Amino acid sequence: MITSIVLGAFGLVATLVGMQCSKIGGENYIMKGRIAGAGGVFFILQGLCTMIAVSWYAFNITQEFFDPLYPGIKYEIGEGLYIGWSSAIMALCGGSCLLFSCRLSSPEEKKSHLQNFRSYSYQLQSRHMVQTASTTSHVPSSQYRLNAYV
């Protein structure tokens, strides 16, 4: 459980440094995205450690409760375990959302994808305009009318 607390603290610090709205870490958004992704990994590891610790304790409680020869005090599963399980699930969900939403690719890759999309859509529009302009327009090319652009 101590390991999960330490991992959660590292995840919190890494997430705060990796946020784009923070001034910590400079203006390098690629590095900030990678740091935020590392924070997501820390939160996932925290959730796994919390789930292991809470489930192990619940197993020991049920093992001792159903043992007729156990001489000590018999405990039951209570609210603390349910809170532990729900916090582990929320840490896993939050870490995976943070990991998958961080920007790990460079802006040049995104620009190239965007330029490819724009050039492809422009080619489709220009082909459509050539077909419609040639069939509906009887105006010389030196004169531009409004329907030549639509």
Buried (B, 14 or more C-beta within 10 A) or exposed (E): EEBBEBBBEBBBBBBBBBBEEEEEBEEEBEEBBBBBBBBBBBBBBBBBBBBBBBBEBBEEBEEEEEEEEEEEEEEEEEEEBEEBBEBBEEBBEBBBEBBEEBBEEEEEEEEEEEEEEEEEEEEEEEEEEEEEBEEEBEEEEEEEEEEBEE
